[in-house]
Amino acid sequence: MKKSLIILLGIMLVIGIILFGQKVNPIKFKPIPIFPLLRASSTASIISGKVPLEVKFEGLATGGVSPYYYGWDFDDGSFSPKQSPSHVFSSAGIYAVVLTVKDSVECLATNSITITALAPNKPPEPLPPELKPAKLAIHDGVLCFKNGGTEPIILIGCSRWEALARAKNIEDDWGNKSFDWYENQLIKSGINYVRHGIIPDYEFVRQHCKRMEKAGIIVELTIHNSQIEYDMGNPMDAVDATIDLPNVFYDVHNEFLVKDDIAITINLISYIHSRGGICSAGAWGHSPNGQRYSETFDPIRSPNQIISVHREWTTEWITKYIGHGKPVIRNEYFDRGILGLEGTKRIMRETIEAGGHCQYYGFAMSGLSGLINPDPQPYDVYLNWIGNYCKEINRRQIDYKKAKSAKK
């Protein structure tokens, strides 16, 4: 028994030695690949602005397994599958725009960006007619000023031609009065129109015109007169300094027919046109060269928008120029002297009744040499009557317009 057990163990030992003595191949496993984490990022061309707000988005994916698939949710019910879409936000609000990226093994990553769409500025309320800025304009031959240049106006005022030149050395016109006194007289009188010659101090001219604008007074600036002895300055510079003022227009004043006067007139009118301004030019009555001037320069056919009838106190000359599609202003009516207050009233009334505009041009005792009939009336006596007449005539026009509108 023992002998048999020993033999069995010996056989098993031999078999074990044979088996474990051979080479055994190990089991091989495939490596599992490891990929970077999928990430999404986004940018926007603008993150805040007024609607409609257009935003260009840019999406970017990294990691994961390409190719990538993009999806945008704009938080306003709109979507896009593009990588770099544009989107318009039409309503004000705060939008959380979300980008979702999916790779080829269906891993997901997201990123968000906040867009703030602001409400647009509220448009200004339209101004009522009485608050619209005044601006001198001509429509179908009619002068207009108020309500943005749409309300007809009848100009009734005065001409103090050398007022600006006398501003720092007041004489003749006002005695010892100051220029401030003169401006206040114009403003309180109620007139709506005054004419002055220019001087080289264009800022002074400009400030005077602005003070008149605040009072609703239109200023006609005479920019050329070949017989004036003092320096008026450069007419084009004067135009440039005042062309933006809504109550200013220009007069080319030529009655003397000196060399090149007509050529200068045409050139200045063209320059004023090129700057968008309004210009008057004259028809001369009883001035020394009036008849010859009127034959040489025709203000009806020339490019000036307004006709000025100068130095004429008869009705024929004013009616001659009315009705040709241009406003007509009558001024400087005297005959080697002043017609007086009653004569002024007559001239103004017949001019306005004929459809024209009018200004008073008076002179004090030493205001003009050679007068055989100097003006005996104080300046403010004229201004008071003219101002009241101006308000009366323009009020009639307003009442007529209201009555006409009521009938419609």
Secondary structure, 3 states (H helix, E strand, C coil): CHHHHHHHHHHHHHHHHHHHCCCCCCCCCCCCCCCCCCEEEEEECCCEEECCEEEEEEEEEECCCCCCEEEEECCCCCEECCCCCEEEECCCEEEEEEEEEECCCCCEEEEEEEEEEECCCCCCCCCCHHHCCCCCEEECCEEEEHHHHCEECCCEEEECCCCCCCCCCCCCCCCCCCHHHHHHHHHHHCCCEEEEECCCCHHHHHHHHHHHHHCCCEEEEEEECCCCCCCCCCHHHHHHHHCCCCCEEEEECCCCCCCCHHHHHHHHHHHHHHCCCCEEEEEECCCCCHHHHHHHCCCCCCCCCEEEEECCCCHHHHHHHCCCCCCEEEECCCCCECCHHHHHHHHHHHHHHHCCEEEECCCCCCCCCCCCECCCCCHHHHHHHHHHHHHHHHHHHHHHHHHHHHHC
